[in-house]
Amino acid sequence: MFDNIIDQNLLTSKGEKNQFAYYLGPDTGAITFGGADMKYKKYIDDEFAFSPISDDNYWTINLRTVYK
């Protein structure tokens, strides 16, 4: 699906980036296309972590750690 979005320039034609972000919280989750939704930052100075994909076919990323 995201490959089709990129191929059709659906995000870049609206000034957005070819990125998606996801948030997994204790009670909810969200996915944002075109960048990241800043309302999910816990602290204003927190940095987002960008991860390159490790498998183009399944949008797989490698995790180093998981925080509780």
C-alpha positions as CSV (number, residue, x, y, z in Angstrom):
1,M,0.0,0.0,0.0
2,F,2.7,2.6,1.0
3,D,4.6,1.7,-2.2
4,N,1.5,2.8,-4.2
5,I,1.3,6.0,-2.3
6,I,4.9,6.8,-3.1
7,D,4.6,5.7,-6.7
8,Q,1.6,8.0,-7.2
9,N,3.3,11.0,-5.5
10,L,0.2,11.3,-3.2
11,L,2.1,12.7,-0.3
12,T,4.8,14.8,-2.1
13,S,2.3,16.5,-4.3
14,K,0.7,17.9,-1.1
15,G,4.1,19.0,0.3
16,E,4.4,16.0,2.7
17,K,7.3,13.5,3.0
18,N,7.3,9.9,1.8
19,Q,7.3,8.8,5.4
20,F,5.0,7.2,7.8
21,A,5.1,7.1,11.6
22,Y,3.4,5.0,14.1
23,Y,2.7,5.4,17.8
24,L,2.0,2.5,20.1
25,G,0.7,3.5,23.5
26,P,-0.6,1.6,26.5
27,D,-4.3,2.2,25.5
28,T,-4.1,3.4,21.9
29,G,-2.1,3.5,18.7
30,A,-1.9,5.6,15.6
31,I,-0.3,5.7,12.2
32,T,0.4,8.9,10.3
33,F,1.3,9.2,6.6
34,G,3.5,12.1,5.4
35,G,5.5,12.6,8.6
36,A,4.9,12.3,12.3
37,D,2.1,13.7,14.5
38,M,3.8,15.7,17.2
39,K,1.0,15.3,19.7
40,Y,2.4,11.8,20.5
41,K,5.6,13.2,21.8
42,K,5.7,12.8,25.6
43,Y,8.2,15.7,26.1
44,I,8.8,18.6,23.7
45,D,12.6,17.8,23.5
46,D,12.1,14.1,22.7
47,E,13.5,13.0,19.4
48,F,11.8,10.6,17.1
49,A,13.7,7.5,16.1
50,F,14.0,6.8,12.4
51,S,14.6,3.3,11.3
52,P,15.6,2.1,7.9
53,I,13.7,-0.9,6.6
54,S,15.6,-4.2,6.5
55,D,13.2,-6.0,4.1
56,D,11.7,-4.1,1.2
57,N,8.9,-6.6,0.7
58,Y,7.4,-6.4,4.2
59,W,8.5,-3.0,5.5
60,T,10.5,-4.8,8.3
61,I,12.7,-2.9,10.7
62,N,15.3,-4.2,13.1
63,L,14.6,-3.4,16.8
64,R,17.5,-2.9,19.2
65,T,15.4,-2.6,22.3
66,V,11.9,-2.2,23.6
67,Y,11.1,0.2,26.5
68,K,8.4,-0.5,29.0
